[in-house]
Amino acid sequence: MIRPGKKLSTKLYFLVNKFRKAGSLLLPPSHCMFCDSKIASHTIACEPCREDLEWNDCSCYRCGEPFARSMRLPAFTLLCPACLASPSAIHRTVAPLRYAFPIDCCLQELKYQHRRYRAAQLITLTKQSLEDAYAEDSWPEYLIPVPLYRKDEHRRGYNQAHLLAKKLSAQLALPVESRILGKQIRTQSQTRFDRQARQRNL
């Protein structure tokens, strides 16, 4: 019970939570981000769709390269041949989902079809996986989105990596620092290249 002597902010906090809880019981179900079926308002995807996703739960600890699902070793022992042969400055890569249907379509919609709401959906979908990955490790100091060439960002109207970083920042209370990196040279789109050509293009 909130006594009359409590601060106004405490009273407001109590009332807001009271009405929020009551209102959540009246909200209609939301819809799955993939199949549009009705789901509970606190979820983002239905259970069948979540089970069908290509979760990247077996991958290189350093670069995130997927491994065969038959490999079940402790995460810190999993390094791909490339990382074993040539260690890089990257310490760890956490990639909750593989780039496969329907995640690839969601990312393309975010990047090229101005469907910015996909950023919030993708972060909500992967938030638990990120928290699990860092359960026994310290969080990074900053979220640093990969930059776009200035003219490309101006033409598109936004940087999709920055959108994702802002949504993740709101969920995990991590600061976004977008001034550390900048793209000075306009490279060709990576979508037209294979893996080796992408590396050369970078």
N, C-alpha and C positions, 0 to 999 in steps of 0.2 A: 504494500500500500504506500502511496506517495503522500506524505504529510504536507499540510499547507505551508510549513516552514521551509520546504525544499526549494532550491533554486528554480527559476523559471525554466532554464534549459533542461533540467531533470524532468520537470513536469511535461515539457513538450516531447522529450525523448520517449517517455512512457506512453503518452497519448498517440504519438506517431506509430510506435510499434504495435499498440493495441489495435488501431484502425488498419494497419498494414496486415496484421494477422487475420483480422476479420474479413478484409477485402480479398485476401488470397483464397479463402474458401469459396468465394463467389466467382472467381475468375474462371472463364471457360478454358478447356484444355488448349495448349498450343499445338503446333504442328511440327512434325519431323522435318528437319532441314533437307532431308534427302528424298523421302517418299511422300511427304505431305500428310501422312496419317496423323490422327489425333494422339497426343501424348500428354503427360502431366506437365503442368506449367513450369515446373522447376527443372525440366530436362530439355535437351536440345535435339536429341535423335531417339528414335524408337529402338528397342533392344535388338530386333532382327537386323536393322541397318548397322548398328554398332558392331554386331558380331560379324557382319560381312566386310567390314573395313579392313584394309591391309595395315594392321598395326605393326610398327617397326620395332618389335620387342626382341629382336635378335640381330644386332648390328655391331659394326666396329665402334669401339668406345671412343676413338679419337675423331674419326671423320664421318661416322654415321652410315657408312656403306652397309646395305642389308646383307645378311648371311642367310644360308639355308636354314629353315625353321627347325631342322633336325638337330642343330647344334644347341645344346643347353649347358653352357659353361657360365661361370660367374662373369658379370659384365666387364669387370676390370681386366679380365684375361683376354677379351676378344679384341684383337687388332687384325685388320686386314693385311694382306701381303704388302701392299704399297706403304702402309704406315710402319710396318715392321722394317721394311727396307730403307725408308727415308723418313725419319721422324720430322714432323713439322712443328711450327710454333703453336698450333692448335692443341689445347689440352684435352678438350672433350666436346663432343657434338651430341645434343639431345634432339632427336627427330622422332616425335611420337608416331607419325604416320608415314607410310611409303607413298611415293608419288604415283598413285594408281587411281582408277575409277572408284568412287566418284570425287575423291579429294582433288584430283587434277582438274576436274571440271570446275569445282568451287574456286580454286586458285585462279584459273583462267577468267572466270566471271569477275572475280575481284580485280584482276589486273586490267582486263581489256573491255569489260562490259559495264563498268562503273557501279557494280553491285557491292557497295562498300559495307553493307550489312553482313557480308560474308566474313569480314574480319572478326567481328564480335562472335559469330557462330563458331568459327574455327578455334578461337581462343577458349571459348567455353567448352568445346569438345575435347580439347587437349590439356586443359588446366590440370586435371587430376594426374595425368601422366607426367607432367612437368614436376608437380609436387612430389610424386613418388620417386622420380629420378634424383631429386635433391633432398630426399628424406634424411640421408646421412652425409650430406655434403653442404658446403656453404654456398649461398646464392651469389651470382655475379654482382659486382658493384653497380653496373649500369646495363641498360638495354640500348644497344647501338644498332639502329636499322641500317641495312645496306642502302647506300645512296643511289639516286637516279641522276643521270645527266640533267642539268638545270632545264634545258629546253624541252627534254622529254617529260620531265615532271610538270612543267608549265602546260604543255599540250594535253597531258592526261588529266591534270588538275589535282593530283595527289600522288604520294609515294605509298604504294601498298605495304611495303615493309614498315614504314613509319606508322601506318594505321594499325598494323598488327602489334607493333611495339607499344603504342598508346593503350590499346585494349588490354594487353598483358600487364602493363604497368598499373592499370586500374585494378586488376584482379589480384596482383601479387605485391603491390606497393613497392615496386622497383622503379628507380628514376630512369627516364629516357634521356639519352645524350646524343643528339643528332648532329652536333657540330664537330665531332671528332673525325669523322670520315667525310670525304667529298669526292665526287667523280669529276675529273677534269677532262677526260678524253671520251668522246662519244664512240662507243664500240657498237658492233652490229648485234642484232638481237640473237640471243642464245638459242631461241626456239628452232632455228634452221640448221643447227650443228649437232654432230654426235659428241660423245663424251670427250674424246681427244681434242676435237676442234674447239669445244667450249673452253678447255684449259688454255689453248693457244690464244683464243679471243680475249680472255681475261688479261 
